[in-house]
């Protein structure tokens, strides 16, 4: 088995605090040795770490997971050596932290960290799409499951060398420099850039000014990247139309098809999908498109619209943001709305999906739990019971917000338009203030939106689904003993005002 090396190197301007920390960290991950279902990691340190004891930190969580991960649970060995290979004193001081007593002597750190997929834990199991896996024909690496960082040096660059079998392909959103090295700027970027490698298929195309890369692992070979990219092309074009062009230069899809199904995880310039393999048919195609549309729209939130909590993520202690309504609820709304406006689904299909969301929200979750409460408690056991409602109630609230904005602007400016304005106002490198975003949104729109947020986002008043959808000539039937499922139904005789607002809502699509 021949080894191939990939060097992930960073050459970026650093902040003064990081620039003063002059040594380079070089990670070597030996994927030729896949014994024991663990990653064998060596860190080579060039320069000195300083004289004061220093903490090496593994992640307690990661952006977009909304779950406690405590990656230190998976560490099997951790040893520190000087330039002659002699041990340097190190002590594990918490589940995720190792304190190095005399860091000035350190030249090498070695550890093994178990993959998360096949390693049983007593509590807080890690979602498959957020975890790591080692198999004979492929490997999945999410950065926080393999790498750590030194306290205070989260923004410092490091290089990663992957040793893996000849013939494997590597899928990642990381870019290469002219020497062929992969580039990552800091720990956050490494976590934000998962790597799928192994016996993969690959396809690419250009959509909306962005290069789209698709890498696929298929356990049986039934599904390949060319098929997936072809299936997603209309969705990607609909997203480009919805956003007036894609706000990225390149985007990477990582697909993993086997006997496991867990869902997907978004990243700034990529997304990964852990899906159950089967025959490629219309049902599977529609399922993949629905998931991919949601994850892909995260190029807007949180990539281009996010708070300071997301910008400077706390890997030591889970710190929730109150704006999951924006990151997930609005994204779920947009994923379906862009398909409707792009002609990928009919109005009837959209309304059926919204009926299911109303049903799930009313039947399976606590009606007194607000979206802000859901957000702030997302890392707790209580909050996790309510978390999935962000994709149901969260999407419904985004729909109501869109209709209210269209009403107040006489059909000229809905949620989509405000989102585009927010992209221009902030963007990938400028976070909004966590505690002031509601006020900022209201200042950009209308005073009435402050009341909307107070009632349906900060608090959990019953959603005015009938009142708001009536504004666009669609009736809402909450359901009763004879017909328990909620339903959205176009009115037989809408008024001219309702039709005008519905036309604005559909953006001149034919009225069905």
N, C-alpha and C positions, 0 to 999 in steps of 0.2 A: 504494500500500500504506500504509494508515493505521497509526500506532503507537498501542499501548496500553501504559500504564505500570502496573507493580505495584511498590509500595514495601514491602520487607520490613523492618520497623522493630522495634527492641527497646527496651522500657522496663522493665527489671527491676533489682532491687536488686543491686549488684555488691559483690564483696569489696573490702576497703580498698585492696588493691594495684591493682585495676583501676579503682576509683573515682577514685584519684589521677591516673589517666591520662584527662584530661577530654575530649580531643577525640573527635569522632564521625567514623567512617569510613563513607563512602557509596559503594557499588559500583554502577556502571552497566554492564549487559551488553546490548550492542546486537545483538539477534537478528534485526533487520530486515536487517542486513548479515551474510549467511551465507557470504560469499565465502571461498574458500581453506580451507573446512572448519575454521575457527578461530573461537573466541570473542574478540570485541573487548571488552576490559574496561577501564574507567576507574575509578580510586579517587579520590574527592574527600575531602580531609582538612580538617576544621574544627578549629582549635586547633593545637598544636605537638606534635611527636613527641619533643621533648627535644634535648639538645645532643650526647649521645654517639652514635657510630655505632650503627646499629640494623640487624638482619637481617630481611628479608622472606622468609618461609619458605613453600615449597610442600611438600605432603605426600609423605613417603617411602612411606607405606602408609595404610591406613584400617581402622577396627574391622570385624571380621568378614570381611576379605578374605584374611588369612593369606598375603599375597603382597607382594613388593616392587613398588612402583608408580613411585616416583621421578618425580613429576609435572613436575619441572623439565625433564625431557627434552622436554616438549611445548611449552615456552615459546618463542615465535618472536621476540618483541620485548619489551624491558623498558626503559622510560624513566621518569625522574623529573624533575619540573618544579617551579619555584618559582611565586610568585604572579603573575609576569609572563610565565610560559611559557618561562623559560630553563632549560636543562638543569642538574640537580644531579648531582654525581658519584655514580656507582653502579658496583659491581663484582660480578660473579658469582664467588662464592668456593667454591662447590661445586655439585653437580648440582641441588640444590634450594634454594640460598640466594643471595640478592642482598643485599650490604651497602651501605647508604646512608651516605655519609661525613658529610654535614651535614644531619641530619634536621630541624633547626629551620627550614630553608628550604623544606621540602617542602610543596606544596599539592596536587599531582596526581601520580598514578602511572598510567601506561598500559602495558598489555601485551596481546599476543595469545597465546592458548594453544590449540593444535590439539586437535580432537576425537580421542578415543582409538580409536574404532571403525575409522576409515579411514586412520589414520596408522601406517605400518609401523615397527616397532622391532626392533632386533637381538636383544634378550633381554628377559626378564620382560614378555611381553605381558600386557595388563590384561584381566581377564575382562570380557566385554561388559556384564554386569549391573552391574559396578562402574565402568563407564567413562562416556563422553559421546559424543553423536551430534548432528549438525546436518544436517537434511534440509529440503527445501522445505515439507513439510507438518507437520513436528513436530521437537521438540528434546528430548533427554534430558540432564539435568544431575545428576550426582552431585557434591556440594559440593566434595570434595577434588580434582576434576578441573578446576575453574574458579577456585576461590578459594584464597588463602593467608592468612597472618596474620603479625603482627609478633612476634618473639621476646619471650616474657614476657607476651604479651597474648592468649593463647589463649582466655581467658575474657571478653575484651572484646566488647561488642556491635558489630554493624555493620549497616548498612542496604543493601538490594540493590534496584535498580531494573531491571526487565527490560523492554526494548523489543521488542515482537513484533507480528506482523500482527493486524489486526482479525479477530475471529471465532474466534481460538484459545481453547481452554479450558486451564486450568492445574490440574493434579493434584498435590497435595502434602499432607503431614501438618501443615504449618505452619498456625497459627491466625491469624485476623484480629482486629484491634481494632475499635473502634466507628467509626473513620475508614476502615475498609476496608483497612488495611495488614496485611501478613503479619508475624508475630512470630517471631523467632529469638533465643535468648539469648546464644549464643557460637559460636565456630568449631565446636566439637564438635556443637552442635545443627544447624548448617548442614550439616555432613557427614552427620548422622544423618537428614536430611530431603530425600531426592531430589525432583526436580521433573520431571514429564513434562508437556509442553505442546504444543499443536498441534490438529489435527483429531481430537478425542477424543470418545468417548461417555461418559456419566456416569450412574450409578445409585446409590441409597443406601437403607439400611434400618437398623433397630435390632435388635440381637441381644445378649442378656445384659446389658442396660443400656448398651451401647456403640453409637454411631453408626458404621455401616460404609459407607465411601465406596469406589466402584470407578470408576477412570478407565481407559479402554482406547484404545490406538491399534491399529487394524487396517488393514494396508496395502491390503487388498482389500475391507474392509467386511464380511467374512464373520462376524466375531465382535464382539459388542457387550457393554457393561457390564451390561445387564439380564439377558442370558443367563448371564453369568458369576456374577453375584450370586445368581441363582436356583439355579444349580448348586452354589454354595458354602454355601447356607443351612443344610442339614442338618449339614455339617461344622462350621460356626460354632456351631450349637446344641450339637453334641457337645462342642466345646471348652469352651463355657460350662458344660455339665454337669460335665465333667471337672474344671474349676477352680472350681466353685461360683460362677459369674459371671465375667465378663471383667474383668481388672484395669486397664482403660483406659476412657476416656470416648469416644474416637474412634479409629478405625483406618482407614488408607487403603491400598487395593490399587492398584498401578500396573501395568498389563499392556501389553506391546508385542509385537504379532504381526506378523511379516514373514517373509522368507526365512531369517532367522537364528534359531538356537536355542542358548541358553547356560545356561539355568537361572534361578536367582533369587537375590536378596540381601535378607536381613532387616535391618530397622531397628526402633527402639524402638516407633514408632507407625505404621509403614508397611512395605510390602515391595514389591519391583519384580520383574517377570518378563519375561524375554526368551525368547520361545517361537516356534517355527516355526508359521506359519499353515497352516491346512488346513480341511477341512470339519468343522463342529462335530458330533461324533458321540459315542457312548458311550465309545469308546477315548480320544478327546481329553479328554472330560470327566473320566474317571478319572485321566488323567495330570495334568491341571491340579489336581484335588483333592488328589492325593498330594503334589505340590510345595507347594501353598498351605497344606496342613495343617501341614507342617514349618515353613515360614517364619512362619506365624501364631503357632505356639507359642513363637516367640522373644519374645513379649510376657512370657514367664516368665523364660527364660534367653536373653540376658543382661539384659533390661530390669529385671526385679525381683530377680534373683539374679546378682550379678557381683562380681568382685574389684576391688581398687583399681587394677589395671593397666588394666582396662576403663574404670573411672570417670574416671581421669586419663590419657587415652590419649596415647602418645608419637608424635606425627606426624613427629618428626625422625629417630628411629631405631626400626625395628621391634623391639618388645619382646613376646615371646610370653608367654602365660599357660599354666600347666600343666593348666588345667581345661577343655580342649576336650571331655573326656569328659562334662562337665556341659553346656556350651553347645551342643554339636552332637550328641553321642551320646545324652544323655538326651532332647534335643528330638526326635531321630529316633524313639526308642522311644515317646515320648508321642504323636507325630503319628499313629502306627499304633494305639497302644493306645486312644486316645480314639475312633478310628473303630470299633474292635472293640467297646468297651463301649457306644458309641452306636448299635450295630446297623447301621452303614454297611457293614461287611464281616463275613463269617462267620468262625467260628473256623478253618475249613479254609483260607480265603483268607489269614488272618493267618499261619497256620503255613506256608503256601507261601511267603509273603514272607520269613519267618524262615529257611526252608530256603535260599532264594537268598542271603540275607545270609551264612549259614554257608559256603555254597559259595564265594562271592567272597572272603571272609576267608581261607579255607584255600588257595585256588588262585592268588590274584593279589597277595598281600602277604607281607611278611617276617614270619613267625610269631614272630620274636624281638624285634620292635619293639613296645614297650609303648605304651599310650595316652599316658602322660606324655612319653615320648620323642618320640612323634609330635607332641605339642603344642609342646614346647620347640624342636623342629627344623622347625617348620612354615614358617619363612621361608627355609629353605635348600633347595638343589636336592635333597639327599638326602631331607629331610623331605617335600617336595612329592610325591615318588614314593609315599610312604606315606599322604599326607594323606587321600585319599578313603576310607580304611579307617575313618575316624571314623564314617562313616554305616553301616558294616557291623559291624565288631568293636565299635565304640562303642555301637551300638544293642543288640547281643547282651549286652554287659556290663551295660547298664542293665536289661535283662530279668532277668538273673541276680540283680542287686542287688534288684530288686523282689520276686522270689520269695524271696530270703533274708530280706528284711525281713518279708514276710508270714509266713514260717515262724517267725521269732523272736518275732513278736507274736501268734501263734495266729490269723493271718488278719485282724487288726484294723488293721494299719498298714503299708502298702506304700510304694513310692517316691512315688506320687502324694501321699499324706498328708504325707510328709516335705517334699516340694516346697512344699505349701501352708503348712507351718509355716515354711519358709525364707522364703517371700514375706512372711509376717507379721513375721519376725525382722529382715529386711533391707529389701526394697522398692527402688524405683527410685532413691532418693536416699541409700542407705546401703550402701556396698560391704563385702564381707567381706575379711579379710586374706588375701592370696594364699597365703602360706606356712603358714597355720594352718587352712585350710578342711577338710582331711581330718580333723584332730583335732576340729574343731567338729562335723562331721557324725557322727563316732563318738560324741561326747559326747551328741548329740541322739538317738542311736539305741541301739546295742548294741556292746559291746567286740568281738564277733566281726566286725563290719563293718570294723574296722581291719585284720584279717587278710585280708579280702576285697580291700580297696584295695591292700594290699601285694602280693598275688598277681596280681590281674587288671587293675589300673589302673597302679600304679607299676612293676610288672614284667609279664612276658608269659608267664605260665604257661599251658599249654593250658586252654581254657575248659571247665568241667565241665558242658557242655550236657546230657549224658545224665543225670547225677546230679541236677541242679537241676530239669529239666523232669519227671523222674520224680516229683518231690515233688508235682506237680499232675496226675499221671496222664497224662502225655504222654511218649511214647517218642521218643528221638532216634537216628536211624540215620545214622552218619557217611558211609556210602557205601563201595562196594567196586568191584572191576573189573566186576562184572555190572551194578551200579546206582550209578554214581559220584556222583550228586547227593545231598547230605545231605537228610534229611527228618525233620520232626516229625510224629508220628502219635499221635492219641489212643489210649490203651490200651483194649482190649476189655473188660477186667475190672479197673478200678481199685478200690483199697480205699476204704473210707469216709473214711479220713483224707486220701487223695489227692483225693477228690471235694470234701471240705470246703474244702481249700486251693485247689482249682481254682475253686470257687464264689466264694471271696474274691477270687481273681485276676480273675475275670470280673465281679465285683461284681453277683452275682445274675442275670446273663444266663442264658437257657436253656442247659443243657449240650448241646453239639452232638456 
